[in-house]
Amino acid sequence: MHKTIPAALTATFGWLAISGAAAAAPAAGQTYFERNCASCHTADASMGSRAGPGLFNVVGRKAAGVPGFNYTDALSKAGAAGKTWTREELDVFLRDPSKDVPGTAMPIGIADAKQRAAVIDYLAGQRGQVAAAATAAAPKAAGGDKAGAWTEDKPGDLHHIAVASLVQPFASESAGNGPKVAARPDGALPAVPKGFKVTTFALDTGKARLALRAPNGDILLADTGKGQITILRAKGGGDKADSSSVFASGLSRPYGMALWPSGPNPKYLYVANVNSVVRIPYAAGDLKAKGEPEPIVDKLSDTTGGHTTRTLAFSKDDKTLFVSVGSATNIASGIGNKPPLALPEWEKRHGLGGAWAEETDRATVLAFDPDGKNRRNFANGLRNCVGMLVHPDTGDLYCSVNERDELGDNLPPDYVTRVKQGGFYGWPWYYLGDHEDPRLKGIRPDLKGKAIVPDTLIQAHSAPLGMVVYHAPAGAKNAFPKEYDGDIFLALHGSWNRGIRTGYKVIRVMMKNGVPTGQYQDFMSGMVLSDRDVWGRPAAVTVAADGALLVVDDAGGLVWRVAPEK
């Protein structure tokens, strides 16, 4: 059952609920936590776990000490060895998590000592009774109790989710079911359709998130946690990377990348930091940056917490740079009912459906000229457009969107859609057209009938990330069969907010004459061991110079290669 917390008693930022007294005068540590940590953790005992464990009672708690949470083996071993979260231990861990506990799932630390101390002070005051873990119920949706379950995944299976089949909000409990990343079983490979084979293209790639193919066939990887761009090279167009080079480092949570201008002779690599866009001199074949990053957009928004991935794409004519900026919170419940300006004036400046307060210029796609000037909101209401591309045939802009949490196992579906200039896609007040979020009921009746229904709906809580349109490069020796040409491959990373695990696979978004049909097909799966354990999490896809599909797995720390069997 959904528990409603009286608005007069709480202030909510993202997924974090805090007592009204604390919210009235938030300490620096609380503010930092809300803006940078609350997308994965809660500090309120009534909220349980999210992607990460609840952090109330953390000071004095044994490492990996929350009952029922799916910790990594690395942190479990640290706890078994006696590691306890004292203030001193938290300071060491938060400074550099991967150094303190190699193998932890915590991707990014807090480098600034004052900010770190403030967060620890805040957490030290968060106490509460640990609630009993809820038992996840089987999801109920159109197609039966097994709809969307990982046990049903099979390469080649088709899916078509219709808006008319949506369940009601809170039809099932909101799950806190983050995955435990387990070791890949000996000899295990992802499953792919008959006629294809899977091999490893590159090993030891860490937690690289996004991939981009350069004109000469090099593969660029964005390593958000390390703050760097890495280049993989397969000499002679081979089926395995021979070398790995750090192209640029010292970046701020880099994610999106785009080469400009398009074609065989780019001049720059554009990189999206967490709150800026820079460009770096680049020519095909470069392994090291030949110049310093040049700021193009100094600041994307006033807030940086919540969803921190920023994706880049250029229009087909290279004249427009698109930048996706995910929301700061789950449903913007703390922004109030009215913008700081009259609504017509606000939307004139920020676009139809543009949110305000900490959500100003969030959940949006921004557009700029290539030099970073002429800023405008291209489309709004896209809660977290992580995958973004311009279709090379039609020129249409596409987003893959992570929808909101805590409405139940099967609501609302994630999606892939064409993004229309000036369009509004619902968040936070509506989802999938005129379905009003009950937690924000009655706030924006003027938007009813204005939210665009997306093209292809995907099982809720699949967490779609990187995507690519499949076109085999000219002369490719490992081109996919002709029926794949023009379709979209999409990585589903998997979410914490579903009792029965879903996602953790690569799907094929079906297209016809450059338009999504609404269907998608399982293409690469088999990386889930149980509703608790997974050994792989696809994060991005790209097409290699030889036509093979490359899949970045940020849990396994490698890049898979899928090619037709010869």
C-alpha positions in Angstrom: 0.0 0.0 0.0 1.3 3.5 -0.9 2.0 5.6 2.2 1.2 9.2 2.0 3.3 11.6 4.1 1.5 14.9 4.9 2.9 17.7 3.0 3.0 20.0 6.0 5.3 17.6 7.8 7.8 16.9 5.0 9.9 18.5 2.4 10.8 16.2 -0.4 13.8 16.3 -2.8 14.0 13.5 -5.2 13.5 10.3 -3.4 14.4 11.7 0.0 11.8 12.7 2.7 13.1 14.8 5.6 11.3 16.1 8.7 9.8 19.5 8.4 12.0 20.9 11.1 15.2 19.8 9.4 13.9 21.0 6.0 13.2 24.5 7.3 16.9 25.2 7.8 18.8 22.5 6.0 22.5 22.0 6.9 25.1 22.1 4.2 25.5 18.3 4.5 21.7 17.7 4.1 21.6 20.0 1.0 24.6 18.2 -0.6 23.1 14.8 0.2 19.7 15.8 -1.3 21.3 17.2 -4.5 23.9 14.5 -5.1 23.1 11.3 -3.2 19.3 11.1 -2.9 18.8 9.5 -6.3 20.3 6.3 -5.0 20.0 6.5 -1.2 17.5 7.6 1.4 18.3 8.8 4.9 14.7 8.4 6.2 13.9 5.1 8.0 10.3 5.1 6.5 11.7 5.0 2.9 13.8 1.8 3.0 16.4 1.1 0.3 16.7 2.3 -3.3 19.5 1.6 -5.7 21.7 1.9 -2.7 21.0 1.0 1.0 19.3 3.4 3.4 21.8 5.5 5.2 20.0 6.2 8.4 21.8 4.6 11.4 24.9 4.3 9.1 27.4 5.7 11.7 28.3 2.8 13.9 26.9 0.2 11.5 28.8 -2.7 10.2 29.6 -2.4 6.5 27.1 -4.3 4.4 24.9 -4.3 7.4 21.4 -3.5 6.1 19.4 -6.8 6.2 18.1 -8.0 2.8 20.0 -5.5 0.7 21.9 -6.9 -2.3 25.4 -5.7 -1.5 28.4 -6.3 -3.8 30.7 -9.1 -2.7 33.4 -6.6 -2.2 31.5 -4.7 0.5 30.1 -7.9 2.0 33.7 -9.1 2.5 34.7 -5.8 4.0 31.8 -6.1 6.5 32.7 -9.8 7.2 36.3 -8.6 7.9 35.0 -6.2 10.6 34.8 -2.9 8.7 32.4 -0.6 10.6 31.2 2.8 9.4 32.7 5.2 11.9 33.1 8.8 10.9 36.7 8.1 10.1 35.9 5.1 7.9 33.2 7.0 6.1 35.6 9.8 5.4 38.1 7.4 3.8 35.4 5.6 1.8 33.6 8.7 0.5 36.9 10.3 -0.6 37.5 7.4 -3.1 35.1 4.5 -2.8 36.9 2.3 -5.4 40.2 2.7 -3.7 39.0 1.9 -0.2 36.8 -1.0 -1.3 37.8 -2.2 -4.8 34.8 -3.7 -6.5 32.2 -1.5 -4.7 29.2 -0.4 -6.8 29.6 3.2 -5.4 30.7 5.0 -8.6 31.8 8.4 -7.4 33.1 9.9 -4.1 33.1 13.3 -2.5 36.5 14.8 -3.2 36.0 18.0 -1.2 36.9 17.5 2.4 34.5 20.1 3.8 31.6 18.7 1.8 32.5 15.2 2.9 32.6 16.2 6.5 29.2 18.0 6.2 27.6 14.9 4.7 29.0 12.7 7.4 27.7 15.2 10.1 24.2 15.0 8.5 24.2 11.2 8.2 25.3 10.9 11.8 22.1 12.5 12.9 19.8 10.3 10.8 18.3 7.6 13.0 15.3 5.3 12.9 13.8 1.9 13.3 14.6 -0.5 10.4 11.3 -1.5 8.7 10.8 -5.1 7.8 11.6 -5.8 4.2 8.5 -6.1 2.0 8.0 -9.3 0.1 7.8 -8.6 -3.6 4.6 -9.7 -5.2 4.5 -11.1 -8.7 3.7 -8.2 -11.1 0.3 -8.2 -12.6 0.0 -6.7 -16.1 -1.4 -7.4 -19.5 0.1 -10.7 -20.6 -0.1 -12.4 -17.2 1.8 -12.6 -14.0 5.1 -13.3 -15.8 4.9 -10.1 -17.9 8.3 -8.5 -18.0 10.0 -11.1 -15.8 13.7 -11.9 -16.6 12.8 -15.6 -16.5 10.8 -15.1 -19.7 13.6 -13.4 -21.7 14.5 -15.1 -24.9 16.3 -13.6 -27.9 13.8 -13.2 -30.7 10.7 -12.7 -28.5 8.5 -9.7 -29.6 6.9 -7.2 -27.2 4.2 -4.6 -27.7 3.0 -2.6 -24.7 -0.2 -0.6 -25.4 -1.2 2.5 -23.4 -4.7 0.9 -23.1 -3.2 -2.0 -21.1 -1.7 0.1 -18.3 -2.3 -0.9 -14.7 -3.5 1.5 -12.1 -1.0 3.4 -9.9 0.1 1.4 -6.8 -1.4 -1.8 -8.2 1.7 -3.4 -6.6 4.2 -2.4 -3.9 7.0 -0.1 -4.8 10.1 -2.4 -4.6 13.5 -1.7 -3.3 15.4 -4.3 -5.3 18.8 -3.1 -6.4 20.8 -5.9 -8.1 23.8 -7.7 -6.6 26.5 -8.0 -9.2 27.8 -11.5 -9.1 30.8 -13.1 -10.8 30.1 -14.3 -14.3 29.7 -18.1 -14.2 32.6 -20.0 -15.9 32.0 -20.1 -19.7 28.8 -18.1 -19.5 28.0 -15.8 -22.5 25.0 -13.6 -23.2 22.3 -15.3 -25.3 21.7 -13.9 -28.8 19.5 -15.0 -31.7 20.4 -18.1 -33.8 22.8 -17.1 -36.5 24.8 -14.7 -34.2 27.8 -15.3 -31.9 29.1 -13.4 -28.9 32.8 -12.8 -28.1 34.7 -10.2 -26.0 35.9 -7.1 -27.8 37.7 -5.6 -24.8 38.3 -6.5 -21.2 39.0 -4.5 -18.1 37.0 -1.4 -19.2 35.8 -0.7 -15.7 32.6 1.2 -15.4 32.7 2.9 -18.8 29.2 4.0 -19.7 28.9 5.4 -23.3 30.5 4.4 -26.6 31.1 6.2 -29.8 32.8 5.0 -33.0 35.3 7.4 -34.7 35.6 7.6 -38.5 38.8 5.4 -38.4 37.0 2.7 -36.4 38.4 3.6 -32.9 35.9 3.2 -30.1 35.7 6.1 -27.6 34.4 5.2 -24.1 33.2 7.7 -21.5 34.3 6.7 -18.0 32.1 8.9 -15.8 33.6 7.8 -12.5 37.2 8.3 -13.6 36.5 11.5 -15.3 38.1 10.4 -18.5 37.6 9.5 -22.2 39.3 6.2 -23.3 40.0 5.0 -26.8 40.0 1.4 -27.8 41.7 0.4 -31.0 41.5 -2.9 -32.9 44.3 -2.8 -35.5 43.3 -3.7 -39.0 39.6 -3.7 -38.0 40.0 -6.9 -36.0 37.5 -8.5 -33.7 39.3 -7.6 -30.5 40.8 -4.4 -29.1 44.6 -4.4 -29.2 45.1 -1.2 -27.2 43.5 1.2 -24.8 44.6 4.8 -24.5 43.4 7.7 -22.2 42.5 10.4 -24.6 41.5 13.0 -22.0 41.2 13.1 -18.2 40.3 15.6 -15.5 36.7 15.9 -16.8 33.7 16.3 -14.5 31.6 13.1 -14.7 31.8 13.0 -18.5 29.0 11.1 -20.3 27.8 12.3 -23.7 30.1 12.5 -26.6 29.7 13.7 -30.2 32.1 14.4 -33.1 31.8 17.6 -35.1 31.5 18.1 -38.0 30.1 14.8 -39.1 31.8 12.8 -41.8 35.4 11.5 -42.1 37.2 14.6 -40.9 35.9 15.8 -37.5 37.6 18.8 -35.8 36.3 18.4 -32.3 35.1 15.9 -29.8 32.3 17.4 -27.8 31.9 16.1 -24.2 29.1 16.6 -21.8 30.3 17.1 -18.2 27.7 16.9 -15.4 27.0 20.6 -15.7 28.8 21.9 -18.8 29.8 21.1 -22.3 33.3 21.2 -23.6 35.0 20.5 -26.9 38.4 19.0 -27.4 40.5 19.2 -30.7 40.2 15.9 -32.4 41.2 14.3 -35.7 40.5 10.7 -36.7 43.3 8.6 -35.4 44.2 10.7 -32.4 44.9 8.8 -29.2 45.8 11.7 -27.0 44.1 15.1 -26.9 46.2 17.8 -28.6 44.6 20.6 -26.7 42.8 21.5 -23.5 39.0 21.2 -23.3 37.3 24.4 -24.5 34.1 25.4 -22.6 31.2 25.7 -24.9 28.4 25.8 -22.4 29.5 26.9 -19.0 26.4 25.9 -17.1 23.5 23.7 -18.1 21.4 24.2 -15.0 21.5 25.6 -11.4 21.3 22.1 -9.9 23.4 19.0 -10.7 22.1 16.2 -8.4 19.6 13.5 -9.2 20.1 12.3 -12.7 23.6 13.3 -13.8 24.1 11.9 -17.3 24.1 14.4 -20.1 23.9 13.1 -23.6 24.9 14.9 -26.8 23.8 14.7 -30.5 24.1 17.0 -33.5 21.4 17.6 -36.0 21.8 16.0 -39.4 23.0 19.3 -40.8 25.5 19.8 -37.9 23.9 23.2 -37.1 22.2 22.3 -33.8 23.8 20.7 -30.7 21.2 18.8 -28.6 21.9 18.2 -24.9 19.7 16.1 -22.7 19.4 17.0 -19.0 17.6 14.5 -16.7 15.5 15.6 -13.8 16.8 16.4 -10.3 14.1 14.4 -8.6 11.7 11.6 -9.1 8.5 13.6 -9.4 9.3 17.2 -8.5 7.0 17.2 -5.5 9.0 19.9 -3.7 8.9 22.6 -6.3 5.5 24.0 -5.4 2.4 24.6 -7.5 3.4 27.8 -9.3 6.5 29.0 -11.1 8.3 32.2 -9.9 6.8 34.1 -12.9 3.3 34.1 -14.4 2.9 30.8 -16.2 2.7 32.2 -19.7 5.9 34.2 -19.2 7.7 31.2 -17.6 6.8 28.9 -20.5 7.8 31.6 -23.0 11.3 31.4 -21.5 11.5 27.6 -20.7 9.0 26.0 -23.1 5.7 24.2 -22.7 5.7 22.1 -19.5 9.0 23.4 -18.2 9.3 22.8 -14.5 10.8 25.3 -12.0 12.7 25.7 -8.7 15.4 22.9 -8.5 13.9 21.4 -11.7 14.5 24.5 -13.9 15.9 23.4 -17.2 15.9 19.8 -16.0 14.0 16.8 -17.6 14.5 18.6 -20.9 16.5 18.6 -24.2 18.3 21.8 -24.7 19.4 23.1 -28.0 22.5 25.3 -28.9 24.4 26.4 -31.9 27.7 24.5 -32.3 29.6 27.3 -30.5 27.3 27.0 -27.5 25.3 30.1 -28.2 21.5 30.6 -28.9 20.4 28.4 -26.0 16.7 27.2 -26.0 14.5 24.5 -24.6 13.8 22.1 -27.5 11.4 19.8 -25.6 10.3 19.2 -22.0 8.8 16.5 -19.8 11.4 13.9 -20.6 12.2 12.7 -17.0 15.6 11.2 -17.9 16.6 11.0 -21.6 19.8 9.0 -21.2 20.0 7.6 -24.7 19.8 10.3 -27.4 20.5 10.2 -31.1 19.6 11.8 -34.4 18.4 9.2 -36.9 20.8 9.3 -39.8 18.1 8.7 -42.4 15.2 10.9 -41.2 17.0 13.5 -39.1 14.5 12.9 -36.3 15.7 13.3 -32.7 15.2 10.3 -30.5 15.3 9.8 -26.7 15.3 6.7 -24.6 13.6 7.7 -21.3 13.8 6.3 -17.8 10.4 7.0 -16.4 9.4 7.8 -12.7 9.6 5.4 -9.8 7.4 4.3 -6.9 4.1 3.8 -8.7 4.4 0.0 -8.8 6.2 -2.8 -10.6 4.6 -2.1 -14.0 4.0 1.6 -14.1 4.9 3.7 -15.9 6.6 2.0 -18.9 9.9 3.4 -20.0 10.0 4.4 -23.6 11.8 5.3 -26.9 10.3 8.2 -28.8 10.9 10.7 -31.5 11.2 14.1 -29.9 9.3 17.0 -31.4 10.5 20.6 -31.2 8.3 22.3 -28.6 6.9 19.0 -27.4 5.9 18.1 -23.9 6.1 14.5 -22.8 4.4 14.6 -19.4 6.9 14.6 -16.5 6.3 15.4 -13.7 2.5 15.9 -13.8 1.4 13.4 -16.4 2.8 10.2 -18.0 2.1 8.6 -21.4 -0.4 11.2 -22.5 -3.2 12.2 -20.1 -2.4 9.8 -17.2 -2.1 12.2 -14.3 0.4 11.2 -11.6 -1.8 10.9 -8.4 1.0 12.3 -6.3 0.7 15.7 -8.1 -3.0 15.6 -8.8 -4.7 18.8 -9.9 -1.5 21.0 -10.1 -1.4 21.4 -13.9 -4.9 20.8 -15.4 -3.9 23.2 -18.2 -1.5 20.5 -19.5 -4.2 17.8 -19.9 -4.3 16.9 -23.6 -0.9 18.4 -24.3 1.4 15.5 -23.3 2.7 13.5 -26.3 2.3 9.7 -26.2 5.7 8.1 -26.9 6.3 5.9 -29.9 7.5 2.6 -28.3 6.7 1.6 -24.7 9.2 -0.6 -22.8 8.6 -2.7 -19.7 8.5 -0.4 -16.7 11.8 -0.1 -14.7 14.0 -1.5 -17.5 16.2 1.6 -17.4 17.0 2.2 -21.0 20.4 3.8 -21.6 22.5 4.0 -24.7 21.2 3.3 -28.2 22.3 3.3 -31.8 20.7 3.1 -35.3 22.0 0.0 -37.0 23.7 0.8 -40.3 26.6 -1.4 -41.4 29.5 0.8 -42.6 30.5 0.6 -46.2 32.4 -2.6 -46.9 31.7 -4.1 -43.5 32.7 -7.7 -43.4 30.3 -8.6 -40.5 27.2 -6.8 -41.5 23.9 -7.9 -40.0 21.1 -9.3 -42.2 19.3 -6.6 -44.2 16.2 -6.7 -42.1 18.1 -5.1 -39.2 19.1 -2.1 -41.2 17.6 1.1 -39.8 16.4 -0.5 -36.5 17.5 0.8 -33.2 19.5 -1.3 -30.7 19.0 -0.2 -27.1 20.8 -1.2 -23.9 18.5 -1.9 -20.9 20.5 -1.4 -17.7 17.9 -2.6 -15.2 16.4 -0.8 -12.2 16.1 -1.1 -8.4 12.3 -0.4 -8.4 10.9 -3.7 -9.5 10.3 -6.8 -7.4 10.8 -9.3 -10.2 13.8 -8.2 -12.1 13.6 -6.9 -15.7 15.9 -5.3 -18.2 19.6 -6.3 -18.2 19.5 -7.0 -21.9 19.8 -5.4 -25.3 16.6 -5.0 -27.4 15.9 -4.2 -31.0 13.4 -1.4 -31.4 11.5 -2.2 -34.6 11.2 0.4 -37.3 9.3 0.7 -40.6 10.3 3.4 -43.1 12.1 5.2 -40.4 9.2 5.2 -38.0 8.9 3.1 -34.8 6.3 0.4 -35.1 5.7 0.2 -31.3 7.2 -3.3 -31.1 10.6 -4.3 -29.7 12.4 -7.6 -29.7 14.8 -9.2 -27.2 18.2 -9.4 -28.8 20.8 -10.1 -26.2 19.9 -11.5 -22.7 20.9 -14.1 -20.2 22.8 -12.0 -17.7 20.4 -12.4 -14.8 20.9 -15.3 -12.3 18.0 -14.6 -10.0 15.8 -11.8 -8.7 18.8 -10.9 -6.6 21.9 -11.6 -8.7 23.1 -10.3 -12.1 26.4 -10.7 -13.8 26.0 -8.1 -16.6 24.4 -4.8 -17.1 24.4 -3.4 -20.7 25.0 0.4 -20.6 25.6 1.3 -24.2 25.8 0.0 -27.8 27.5 1.1 -31.0 28.3 -0.4 -34.4 31.9 -1.3 -35.1 33.6 -0.6 -38.4 33.2 -4.2 -39.5 29.5 -4.2 -38.8 29.5 -6.0 -35.5 27.4 -4.7 -32.6 29.5 -3.7 -29.5 27.8 -3.7 -26.1 29.3 -1.9 -23.1 28.8 -3.9 -19.9 29.6 -1.7 -16.9 28.9 -4.5 -14.4 31.2 -7.0 -16.1 33.7 -4.3 -17.0 34.0 -5.3 -20.6 32.7 -4.7 -24.1 30.9 -7.6 -25.8 31.0 -8.1 -29.6 28.0 -9.6 -31.5 28.4 -10.6 -35.1 26.8 -13.0 -37.6 28.2 -16.5 -37.5 30.2 -17.4 -40.6 
